[in-house]
Amino acid sequence: MKEAQPRAIQLKDYRPPDYLVETVDLVFDLREEGTRVRAALTCSLNPVARARPAALRLDGEGLAPIWLRLDGRELHADRYRIDAESLTLFEPPERFLLESEVEIAPEANTALEGLYRSGGMFCTQCEAEGFRRITWFLDRPDVMARFTTRIEADAATCPVLLSNGNPVEQGGLPEGRHYAVWDDPFPKPSYLFALVAGNLEWVEDSHTTPSGRDVRLRIYVEPENIDKCDHAMRSLKHAMRWDEARYGRAYDLDVYNIVAVNDFNMGAMENKGLNVFNAKFVLARPDTATDADFQGIEGVIAHEYFHNWTGNRITCRDWFQLSLKEGFTVFRDQEFSADMGARGVKRIDDVRLLRAHQFAEDSGPMAHPVRPQSYIEINNFYTVTVYEKGAEVVRMQANLLGPEAFRKATDLYFARHDGQAVTTDDFVQCMADASGRDLGQFKHWYDYAGTPELTVTGAHDPAAGRYTLRVRQRVPATPGQAEKPPFHVPIAVGLLGPDGADLPLRLAGEPTAVPGTRMLELREAEQAFVFEDIAAAPVPSLLRGFSAPVKVRFDYTDEDLMFLMAHDGDGFNRWDAAQALAQRVVLGRLGDGAGSRVPAGFVEACRRVLLDPQGVPALQAEILSLPGESYLGDQMAEVDVDGIHRARSEVEAAIGRALQEELRRAYATLEPDGPYRPTPEAIGRRRLRNLALGYLVAAGGDEARELCVAQYRARHNMTDVMAALALIADGDFGEREAILDDFAERWRGDPLVMDKWFGVQAVSGRPDTLERVQGLLAHPQFSIRNPNKVRALIGGFAAGNPVRFHAADGSGYAFLADRILELDPLNPQVAARLVRIMARWRRYDRRRQGLLRGQLERLVAAAGVSKDVYEIAAKSLEGGAG
């Protein structure tokens, strides 16, 4: 074990800052080697401080000091102390001007935090605590200041100079250099600071807000990517109009700039007026980007734009409140994407991600509340719990309040807290104040980890014409939280009559029935809901639209599930019924059921969905898709990695054989009929067509293989190319190596497309996949310094290929630990995210547990391991059942 464990930061220890920073004036002298930063901070004693402190500590890491001045005078050595993480001023005045100059090395910054080089471009990433790598500062979100930034650089290599706010001045300098000055009129925390300088081109458009403000919109990219920005620009304009209409929020600066960067730890960053993006979420053409890429770009562009109000104008008081901005903004981008596309399918996509990743996190050693109580490294809490579960918590409040009251509540939130750094409690208080509802119990969703489990029973009394739903809730124990109170859970319910139609619903004691869906509110540990005037026993449709992030147990028969698949008016629950039925079929083949046939009723239900003349292709594709191997493993007490892979493959092949004619017909009918369009209808048709191709290839036979190869060679669009390539990479096609080589040769100049090539090989179920992945580490297009490459190849193998990563000999585990230790000195953030893949080691058989535990112990004991990696590995070893 490490000799000195990193110190945990506790929410209960929060104290307001002793000092505030009113203004910040920065001057960057950007150089190929050794950049200098001058900073002038106007600081004043916080009015809430009880007394002037004896010392003031400012954060700073990796800074080489050149000079320091206080109120215009050089600071003597006895007035301050500098260590590896801070600058401490002794006996600071109540109000003062602190000036400094430091030297930093962006060219050597592989962690991609603070100011770094990406290719020939200078760029920044300051969330959560990167600004302290640029200059000394009170680097915490509740210190908000006005920033003015002057950038000086070589005019030939960095013709574009960008920062936050509005441009106010630019000009030439001696020795072929030039400068630009940017002023941000809105106070912001340091994590929202941004700078970009490089040789960039841009596409430009404009937007006029309802008040008449004309906003210049620009997307900056490297010159070779200038033809891949149109979709991102359209998405930005759609998002601006949507936010004005849905939330009454208009943009507040004269310019809005986006920059695409190849080397970036996250998806994108919402810096005020200057969003820095991972290039993956900006660049798209039909021949280079898939439908999922187009949809991802639309969603992330919107997410970062929406942050202008939910994150920038109103920010979080401390990092424990991270979901205040992220959960709310994810909810907003989900709703935007649902309005732009197919709402029901978008909801399925969101819930699939939540169940596969957040539910898994909630049931393992890394479980934590939406508002955590402690952390060692804040970068480790950019999690699916904070983001996706946080969004579900906001969605539940919207469901409970209803559209009108929720809009009233968000208007109150924006008016009450504009320009402030606040908490999740402040957000919920606005919901309560605007609606008049008591949401005290609801706040348990923020304070307790774990996924609530609802056990539901139904009883019909034909003589009285009553149907009773009895609901019992339980929240499992999680690390540090054994006992938990009942949650406040909104449950959207419908009852289907014998003809498949929704019954009118009248709860006991109510005068009239309500047609369709009814929102029930569960508050007790056990609660009964009695419906009147129910003549025949109904089939309940529970948790419609996934109205709460819970697990529901109801004793459905196979016939009930097939009935819901065919008739439920809620598209999400039609899909959910199909998933539940498919899960039974696949898991039923394990153990004693290994030789059983796929039930004819299940195959017939799939046939009816495929042939439905009123069917929507996007929803049909979702209903017909089998659950993934990792999700199926989560339904088992002990994961049978090999058995799940075998059983799922057998069921897929059986469906392909049984529905071969129908699948061939669907494949032919859905053939592309014109140029590529990323419309919801066209995306749905491609999704169903490629699903049909997958089933046909699984069934075997030369004809299906020929269809697959022909689709790859047709190159109609990248969606179809990648669907075919994934099947080819996973199979025993004679053309496999030639086609993989052809793809690599064709796209070797496009890093994002090459990531797809790495990814399809990493997730292949072939026995030689690990050997293949190890070989690809030496490929000239791979770099362990690039997070996208790491996620595609190493993350793709470890997180997306259960059967090969969890090989019984432990070779996959050793491979991942080796890569983590190689990556950790370069980029601790990305390394730590890979550790999470091993966190639930207790869910496997005894042999695999021992092998996984050994690799985690190796990481914890490694010399010089970062606190990022240490925290995840140590918590994984200490955690509960997982």
Buried (B, 14 or more C-beta within 10 A) or exposed (E): EBEEEBEEBEBEEBEBBBBBBBBBBBBBBBBEEBBBBBBBBBBEBBEEBEEEBEEBBBBBBBBEBEEBBBEEEEBEEEBBEBEEEBBBBEEBEEEBBBBBBBBBBBBEBBBBBBBBBBEEBBBBBBBBBBBBBBBBBBBBBBBBBBBBBBBBBBBEBBBBBBBBBBBEEEEEEEEEBBBBBBBBBBBBBBBBBBBBBBBBBBBEBEBEBEEEEEBBBBBBBBEEBBEBBEBBBBBBBBBBEBBBEBBEBBBBBEBBBBBBBBBBBBBBBBBBBBBBBBBBBBBBBBBBBBBBBBBBBBBBBBBBBBBBBBBBBBBBBBBBBBBBBBBBBBBBBBBBBBEBBBBBBBBBBBBBEBBBBBBBBBBBBBBBBBBBBBBBBBBBBBBBBBBBBBBBBBBBBBBBBEEEBBBBBBBBBBEBBEEBBBBBBBBBBBBBBBBEBEBEEBBBBBBBBBBBBBBBBBEBEEEEEBBBBBBBBBBBBBBEBEEBEBBBBBBBBBBBBEEEEBBBBBEEEEEEBEEBBBBBEBEEEEBEBBBBEBEEBBBBBBBBBBBBBBBBEBEBEBEBBBBBBBBBBBBBBBBBBBBBBBBBBBBBBBEEEEEEEBBEBBBEBBBEBBEEEEBBBBBBBBBBBBBBBBBBBBBBEEBBBBBBBBBBBBBBBBBBBBBBEBBBBBBEEBEBEEEBEBBBEBBBBBBBBBBBBBBBBBBEEEEBBEBBBEBBEEEBBBBBBBBBBBBBBBBEBEBBEEBBEBBBEBBBEBBBBBBBBBBBBBBBBBEEBBEBBBEBBEBEBBBBEBBBBBBBBBBBBBBBBBBBBBBEEBBBBBBBBBBBBEBBEBBBBBBBBBBBBBBBBBBBEEEBBEBBBBBBBBBBEBEEBBBBBBBBBBBBBEBBEB
